[in-house]
């Protein structure tokens, strides 16, 4: 199919983008990589009245480590994250390999994925897992929203219609973190995705965090406390079963809710094992 009619606009800096969004109204959308938005427009799942192209804006394509954390600009390509190894944030470069296919990773943007708000998207899961902050800019200035509060439901976020994401800030490294997922074909959206982060002291778990995708309308943080337990296969299997017991996944053409629960148990155990390793 072809998209519904829309007007095309180009912005050359952040302030210009914000001004155009305010003028065009809430039905206008930002065009960055376009790897999600354009596909939805072609299927008439999205019908924006106008697109504001921000691909010419300079200064939003970066990875910068500072004060122990990491900042990623909104226009940073998936491929850049994949090929840039940052100490303590290796999970980002490894997770990028799950995103679509090579051409998609070369065009899609980090901020665009976050703004899209897909509950199975790798960057959405990892911002919640690593407790990142989403930096927004709008007519009222800049504000930071914790990723745990940013995703409100299917393709719904805390961003206002006249705001744009300018960067994502990860406050601290996560050397023991991993993301894994299952899709029916390589490059497809995940049926279920699982991400895990551990703090370890030799073979003992100090703290843990597990975030799931594909089991609900937004990234799901499950309450599985592994503190004090040994880092071994038995712990991972038990954690997987405990995580699966906490979710009530939907059924659709890709799998039933029961199937997704089984995937959850398997993928959580796998993610924890990879994180510990």
N, C-alpha and C positions, 0 to 999 in steps of 0.2 A: 504494500500500500504506500501511498504518498501522504506526507503530513498535511494537516489543515493549513490554510493560509495564515501567514504571520509576517510581520515587518522585521527587517534585519537592521541592527544598529551595531556600531563598533565603538568601543571605549579604549582610551589610551592611557588612563591612570585610574587609580582606585576612586578618587573623588568624582571623576567623570562618570564612572560606573554607578556610583550611589545616586548621583543626580539624575541619571537616565532612568534608573529603577524607580525613583520617587515620581518622576514625570509620567512614566509609562503605566504605572499602577501594578496591582498585585498579580495580574495575569502574565507579566513579563518574566522571563527566565534568563539566567546567565548561561552563556555558552562557553565552556572551557575546552575540554577534550572532546566532548560530545558523544563519548562511547556508550553512555547510558541514555542520555536525553534524546538524541536523534533516533535511536531505535524505538523508544517509546512514542515519539512523534510519528514515526512511520506506521506504527500500529494503531495510531489515534488513541493511545492510552494517555498521552499528554497533548494538550492543545494550547500552548502558550500563544498569547496575542502578539508577542514580540520577543526577539532574542537579542541580548546584549553580548556581543563577542568580546571577551576579555583576553584573548590569546596574544594581543600585541602589548599588553601591559608588562613593563620591565620590573625587575626586583622581586617577583613572586615565585621565582624558580630557584630554590636553594635548599640545602641541608646544612645546618650550622649547629655545631656542638658548643654549648657554653654553660658554665657553672654546673657541670655534671649532667646537664640535660641535653635535649636535642630539639631543634626547631626545624620544621619542614614547611616550605612555602606552598601556598595553595596551588600554584601552577607547576609544581614539580611533577615530572612524569613518573609513572610507575616504573619504567625502565631505569630511570636514574636511581630510584630507591633500591631497585634490584641489584644494580651494579656498584653501589656505594656501600662499602662495609664500614660501619661505625662501631667502635668498641662498646660493648654493653647493649647494643641495639641490633645485634645480628638477626634477631627474629624478624625484623622488618624486611631485610633483603631476602631472607629465605621465604617469607610468606608471599612476597611479590610474585614468585614463580607460579603460584596458584591462580593468578589473575589472568583470565582469558587466554589469548594467544599473543604471540610476539607483536603483531601490528597494533593490537589494542593496548599493550603495555607501553608502546612507544608514543601513543597519542593520548591515552587517558591520563587524568591528573589526580593527584592526591586529594586536593580540596574538592574536586568534582565528585569523587567517590563518597567523601564524607557528607557533602551536601545532598547527594542522592538518597542517603539514608536506608540503603538496602540492608536488612538484618543478616544477610549471608555474606556481605562484602567484607573482605579481609581487613581493610583499613578501619572499618567501623568496629569490628571485633577487637582489634588491637588497641585502638584508642581507649576503649572501655577497659580492656585488660590491664593496660599500663597506666590507667588513670590520667590520661592526657587532658589538655585544655584546648578547646576550640576557640580561636581568636577571630571575632567578627568585627567588621567595621560598617557603620551606617551613618545616617544624618545626625545621630546623637553621640557620635564618637565611637571609640573602640570599647569592646567588652569581651571578657573571657568566660566561657561556659564550660564547666566540667563535662567531659564526654559521657559520664554516667547520667547526666541530666539532659544531654543534647538530643538523643534519639527518642522520639515520642510515639512512634508506631510505624506502620508500613509507609515508607517514603515521607515520613513526617519528622521534622526537626524543630529545634528551638530558634532557628534563624528566622528573623522577620523578613517580609517580602522586599524591604528596601535595604537589607543588609547583605554583605558578601563575606565569605570566609577568606581571610588573608594569610593565616598560617595555623599550624597545629603545634602545640608545645608539649613535649614529653618531659616531665620534671626530673626523672631519675632513670638510670640504666636498669635493664632487666636481663642480666647475663644468662639466667635460667628460665627461658620462656620459649614457647613453641606454639605453632598453629598447624593443624592438619584438618583435612576435610575429605568428603566423598562426593563425587559428581558422577553422573551416568556416562559422560564422555569427557575427555580431557578438554579443559577450557570452558566447560559449562559452569553455570552457577551451582554452588554447592547445594546438595540436598540437606546435609547437616555439616556444620563446621564446629570445631572445638579448639579453644586456645587455653593455654595454661601458663602460669608463672609460679615459680618456687623460690624461696629463700632457704638455703641449705647450710648446715654445719656438719661437715664430713658426710655421714650417711643418715643424718636426721633432718627432718623437715621442720623449719622454724615457722614459716608462713606459706600459705598457698592461695591462689586465686584462679577461678575457672570461669570462662565466658563462652557461651554457646551461640551459634547462629543457625537459622533454619528451623528453630523450634517454637518460634513466636514472632510477633510483629516487630520486635526490636532485639538487639543483642541482650542475651539473658545471663545475668550473673547468678550462679548457683552456689548455695551455701554448703560447701563441703570443707570442713575444718580438718586439715591433715597435720596440724602442729603436734610435734612430739612423736610422729610415726616414722618408721624407717622408710627410706627411699628404695622400695623394691617392687617387684611385679605384683605381689599380693596386695600391697597398698594401692597400686594403680588400678587393679581390677575392682577392688572394693569401692574406690572413689568413682569409677565409671558407673557402677551400679547405683550408687547413691545419687549421682548427678541425674541419671536417667529417671530415677524415681521422682524427681522434683519437677519434671517438665511434662507438659501435656501438648505435644506437637499436633499441628493440623494435618489432615490428610488431603492429598491432591493427586494430580496425575503422575507425580514423581515418586510417590510412596505414601503408605498409610501412616497414621500416627504411631501405631505399634512398631512399624519398621523404623521410623525415625528414632524411637526410644532405644531400639537395639543398636542403631548406628551411634547414638549418643554415648552409650556405655563403652562401645569399642573405641570411638575416637577420643574420648576423654582419657582413657587408659593410655592410648598411644601418645597423645599430646603431653601427658605428664611424664611418660618415659623419655620422650625426646627432650623435654625441658630439663629433666634431671641429668641427662647425658651431656 
